[in-house]
């Protein structure tokens, strides 16, 4: 019998959903364990130095964390079936879409979840149930409060506040409209089969649709993105997708989504990288699409994500062509001299 991968998760973690789906699509044997107040110190921190999930323990006893790092490592170790596009340009686009879901869509997921009281109340209970499962010495009432307070403290630095909640929810509505248009004609973001980008979006949207507020917006089976969610789950179960079309979307079909990403997430990421050149800490103010002001804290981790993305795009030199490429490269041109280590990308951006 093949030794399993051990996957540590939390019930309301979008990145846990992302990696659970990844392992299912790979067909790998998995033993799933919920994070609790015992194993978060004895296993997670001891093996990775952090208490964040997901964490994957491989059959060779390697410990992997950070959902993007997990997919990159396992894609090299277990390349069949391929869950990142073979074409360099589409692989770069896949990385951008993954980054956007992981680092931008998460902000509306958290804001909606924790700034709407019915959603917050539900998730306080979910977290407490996870943390006390297998740890009976921990009081449920204490776990409800301690962990939710810690999460709430992370929201303002991310720009997920009551002041931005309306914008973030409107942006989510626009994103779902973009996805509906795309998925009306195309099965998945990369065409016939799911890729890591699909799984990153799935992680965030699957969590949003579990909350009282979010389920009103996300997952309607009568909408194309609802069909896409169901088809992802069908493929993970080994069943055929409902939508017959297998063609990959081209640059024109992807242009509305690329425009949204460029004028929100990439605009933030570019401003953050430039601000960090001036000082390692401090506030960040950036004007998003349509003059929307967005305030957050400068974030070194987001600069690291951008640098990794730029390296992927440099290797490709392109994405999928057409309007989608123009939207992305025009926004990246704002990096100016910070594009110097990426000469191919700098030329594509006209910088």
Secondary structure by P-SEA (a helix, b strand, c coil): ccbbbbbbbccccaaaaaaaaaaaaaccbbbbbcccccccccccccccccccccccccccccccccaaaaaaaaaaaccccccccccaaaaaaaaaaaaaaaccaaaaaaaaacccaaaaaaaaaaaaaaaacccccccaaaaacaaaaaaaaacccccccccaaaaaaaaaaaaaaaaaaaaccccccccccccaaaaaaaaaaaaaaacaaaaacccccccaaaaaaaaaaaaaaccccccccccccccccaaaaaaaaaacaaaaaaaaaaaaaaccbbbbbbbcccbbbbbbcccaaaaaaaaaaaaaaaaaccccccaaaaaaaaaaccccccccccaaaaaaacc
